[in-house]
């Protein structure tokens, strides 16, 4: 049973000490890990997540998204990272290799393919390691079989997906179509808008994924190049703190236990005994994985300050999106304001679990809703239409695909056209 612990050792520096109390920062269950407040070999202090995220003083850095990934892993107490190069995550994978050389990552090596990397990540996680890897686009596709295996085996591996095109002909540009393929793998899926989101989501993702009542893998996604290769001001935690180590003994399934599903099926397949038993076991386990994803809400909501953000949600016209389409929408809203057109914004932070009730509530009074996306299928619009009763008011678009950018003016034109307003020809 988890209980609160009193920590007597010195804490990281805090801002406005007099105005802050521990209780105000205890957003999640306080850790009782035996190594809490001890130091690792790099001299970093294992810090409870509440103090780590909400009391430790941060420093502003001007980083690319790739550097942000490195900065996050530096304080994540990561046991294993396995890499395979693919644009646009290759730089991040290389920078994590530098962390290994410096001693901040336990083990690191390059796999022989994306499929091999994800299989090797599973092996490390089965052995009780905190595992982090990166991939993108075609790499996600080549490794796809592993992701539902991770989920079914209750392995809290984190993969940072730097989204890029997966279609032929070859594209190395950002496209979020691959998220569409990840939706039903049983993984948690978070979609970062900015480099700051990416930094925080990576670190908070470990905390949520490793909760005993969750314990499934997580894909922290960002839009390739738009986030990975542009620089932004990001608030970074100090190097002298780190997350508490992963405790594999709190896993809901015993590590490598051949007598407990799902691992038992590796040795003694149920299908060899009874089709009924096999099917019933598989079906019930899928339901449990789905339930675990839903249970993650209890930990994600306090850590991310909710699954969605709403700005001016009382307006008749709303834009709802995830990732960098939110950034483009902010500029579109500014341009529309200049013409006296008032538009609100809803930002979705988690795709799995999907914020069903939050989206339904946010859109309930809107007359027209637009869903701009960096993909051709409109998977986010489909998700939204599926949960909104009066979904005829939801307009799927505008869309760009194949790595094209989406000028904010395109969103402006889409909105004005749908509202029957005069549209001037865009000068490109």
N, C-alpha and C positions, 0 to 999 in steps of 0.2 A: 504494500500500500504506500502511495506517495505521500510524504509529509513535508511540511515546510522546514527549512533548516536555517539556523542562525549562523551567519558567517562573520567571524571576528577578525579575519585578516584584512589588510588594507584593500580598498576598492580602487578601480580606475578613477581618474580625475573626473569630477562632475561639474556641470554648469549650474549656477544658482542653487547651491546646496541648501540654503536656508528655506527655499521655496519648494524643495522636492522631498518627498518621502518615499520609502521603499514601496509601500503599498500602492502608490500611484503608478508604479512601473511593473508591478506583478501582473502582467497581462496573461501569462501562461503559467502552468504549473512549474514551480521552482524545482530545479534539478537536485537530486540527491546523489549524484555520481560521486563515487569515492575519491576521484581525483580532483574534484572541484577545489579551486584556489591553490592547487599545486602548480608547479611549472613544468613545461615540457623541455626537451633537450635544447630548444632554441631560446629558452628563457621566457616564453610566453605563458601567461597565467590562464589556466582553465577557468573560464568565467561563466556564471549562470547566464542564460539567454536574456533574462530580464535586465540584468546589469549590462550585459554585452550590447544590447540594442538600444536601451533607453537611458543609460547613465554614463557610458563611456564617452568622453569628449572626442569629437571628430575633427578632422582637418580637411580643408578644401584642396582638391587636386584637379588639374586639367588633364584628363585622361581620355584615351580612346576606349571604346567598349572592350577591346581585347585586353588592354591594360587593367580595366576594371575587373575582368574575370580573374586575372592574375592576383590583383589586390584582394579579392574576396577569398580565393583559395589560400592565400598566405595566412589568413587568420581562421581558416575553417577546420584546422587539425585534420587534414585529409590523409588517410592511410595509403591510398592507391589512386593513381591516375594513369590511364592507358590512352595512347594517342594514335591517330592516323590522320595524315594531312588531307584536307579538302577545303577549298575556298568556301566561305570566308573565315573559317575557324582555325586555320593552320597557325596563324600568329599566336592566338591564345594558347593552343596546345604547346607551342614552342616555349612560350613564357612560363607555362606551368613546369616544363622541363627545367627551366632555370631555377624555379623554386625547389625542385628536387635536388639540384646540384648544391643549393644553399642549405638544404636540410629541412625545409618547411613542408615537404611532402614525403611520406614514408617510402613509397616505391613508385617508380615511373618507368615505362618503356613504350616503344612503338610496336603496335601489332602489325600483322601482315595484311589485314584488310579490315574494312568497317565491321563486317560480320564477325571476324575473329576478335576484334576489340570488344564488342559488346558481349560476346561469349566469355572472354577473359574477365571482363568486369563482373559477370555473374559468378564466376569461380571465386574471385576475390571477395565478393559480398557473401557468398555461401560460407566462406572462411571467417566472416565476422569483421571485415574491413569497411570503413567509410570510403566509398568509391565515387569518383567524379570523372566524367569524360565530356568530350565535345564532339559535335558532328554538324553536318549541314546537308540539305538537299538530297542528292543522290546517295550520300552516305547513310542518311536516314532510311532510304528505301532498301539499300543493300543489307542493312542490319535489322530490318523490320521484324523478322521472326522472333528476335530476341526480346523485344519490348513486352509483348504479352507474356512471354516466359518469365521475365523479371517480375511482372505483376503477380502472376500465378504462383510464383515461388516466394512472394512477400519479401522481395529484396529492395531496400530503400536506396537504390542507386540514383544518383543525379546525373542527368545528361543536359548540357547546355546546347540547345538547338539554334544555331545561327541561320535562320531561314534563308534559303535561296531556291532558285528555280530547279525543278526536277524534270521538266519536259524536254523532249527533243524538238528542235536542235538544241545543242548545249547552251546553257545559260549559267553564268556565275553571279547573276544579279539577284537582289532580294525578291522573294515571292513566298507568301505564307501558305501555299498549297499543301506543303508537307504536314502542317498542323492538322489538316483535314484527315490525313491518314493515321494520325496518332490518337484521334479522338476516342476510339473504342479499344485501346490497348490495355486499359485498366490502370494507366498512369495518371498521376496528377499532372495538369498542364497549366502553367502560368505564362502569361504573355507580357513581357516588359515593353513599356513605351520608350523609356529613356535609359541612359547609362546608369543613372541613380537607381532606377527600378531594377536594372539587371544586377547591380551590386547587392542590393538588399534582398532581392528574390533568391539569389543563389544561397546566401547565408541563412535566410529564414526557411528556405526550402528544405535544408538539411533537418532543421528542427521539426518541421511538420511531418516530413516523410518518415522520420525515425520514431515518431510517437507509437507506442505499443498498439494502440487501437487503430492506427493507420497502417504504417509499415508497408508501403508500396513505393515504387519508383516515381520520380518526378522529372518532367521535362520542363526546364526553364527556357522559354523561347524568346528570341529577340529577332528583329528584322535585320538580316545581314547587310553590311556596309552602312546602312542608315544609322545603326547603333555601333557595330563593331569597329568601323573604320573612321568614324567622325569623333572629334574631341568635344568634351563637355565638362563642365564643372561638377565634380562629384564629391560628396562628403564621405571620407574614408576613416575607418576605425584605426586606432593606434596599433603598431606592430607588436606591442608587448602584451596583448590579450589574444585569446583564441576561444573558440567554442569548446565546450566539454567534449571529451572523446565519445565516439559512438559506443554504446553498450549493447553488443549483440545478444546478451543474455535476456534482454527485455523483448526480444522478438516474439511475436505471437505463435511462431512455429519454431521448433528446435532446429538449430543449425545442423544441416546434413543428417537429420534423423530419418533413417530409412523406413521407419514404421509409421510415420505420420504423413498424410497428404499435405502438400502435393508431391513431396520428394519420393515417397514410397512407390509411386508409379514408375519411377526410373528403374527400380529393381524388380518389382512384382506388378506388372500392369494389370489393372482390374479387368481390362478387356479380355485377358486370358482366362479369367474366372467366370465373369458374367457380364453380358452387355448391359443389363439393367443396372448392376452395381456401378459399372464404369460410367454410364451416362448420368446416373443420379449423383455420383461423386463430382463429376465434372461440372454439372449444372449448378449444384449447390456451392461449389467453390467459386464459380463465376459470380454468383449472387453475393458471396462474401467479399470478393474484391470490389464489386460495385459499392457495397455497403461501406467498405473501408474508405473509398474515395469520398463518399458522402459524409462520413464521420470526420474527415479532415477539416470540414467547415469550422468545427468547434475550436480548432487550433489556428486556422488560417485567418478567420475574421479578426481576432484581437491583434495578430501579428501584422497584418496588412491594412488595418483600419477599415475592414470590410472588403467584400469581394468586388465592389464597384465604387467609383467616385462619381458624384453627380454635381454639375454646375448649372445653376439656373434651370432646375428641373421643372419649374412651374410654367415654362413657355409652351406655346402651342406646337412649335417645331423643335424637334430634337435630333441630334446626331448621336449615334451610339457606335462605338468601335473598340478595337483593341490594338496594341502595338503602336507603330508609328502613324497609322491612320488617324490616331487620336491627335498627334502633333499637327498633322496637316489640317485636321478639322478645327483646331484652335485658331489657326490663321484664317481659315475660311469664315469662321464665326466673326472674327475681327473685321474682315472685309465686308461681310453682310451688315454688321453694326454701322459701318460708315454710310450705308444706304438706308438705315432705319429699320432693318430687318432683324428681329430678335430671335436668336436660336440658342437653345440649351445643349449641354453636352453630357453624355454618359460614357464613362471609361470602364471597360471590363478588364479586370486584372487576372481573374482565373477562368479558364475555359473548362477545366475539370478540377474540382466540381463546378458545374455551370451554375451561375447565380440566378436560378429560376425565379424565386420569389422576389429578389431584389430588382431584377429586370422588369418583371411584371408590375411591380409597384412604381418603379421609376417612369414607366411608359403609360401608365393607366390614364392620365389626363391629356396626353399629347394627341394632337390631331394628325400630325404627319411625322414619320420617323425615317431617317436616312441611315444606311449602313455602308459607309465606304470601306472597301477592302482591297488589299494587295494580293489578290488571287482571282482566278477566273470563275471558280465554282460558287463563290458566295456562301461558304460554309458557315460563317458567323450569322449571316442573315437567316439561313435555314434554322439555326439554333434558336434565334430570337423569335422567328415566326412560330416555332413549335410551342412556345410558352406564353405567347401573348394572345388572349382570346380574340380581340378585334385586329387580327394580323394583316388585314387588307390595308391598313395605314402604314405598314412597314415597307419601305422601298429599298430593294436590294441594290445598292450602288451609291456612287459610281464605283466601277471596278477598273483596276489596271492589273496587268499580268505580264509574266515573262521578265520581270525585273524593271519595268518602266516606273518612273516616278509618278506621283500624283500631285500635280500643281494644285494648290488650294483653290485656284480659280475654277478648276474642273468641278470641285464640290459646290462652289458657288453657283455655277451654271446649272448643275443638276437640281439644286434646291429651287432656284428661281424658275426654272422650267416647270417643275412639278407644281409649283404654287401659281403658275400662270402669269408670272411677272416678266417684264421686258428683259431680254437677254442681249447684251452687246457681244459681238464677235470677239473671241479671245485672240489677242495678238501674241503670237509665239515667236 
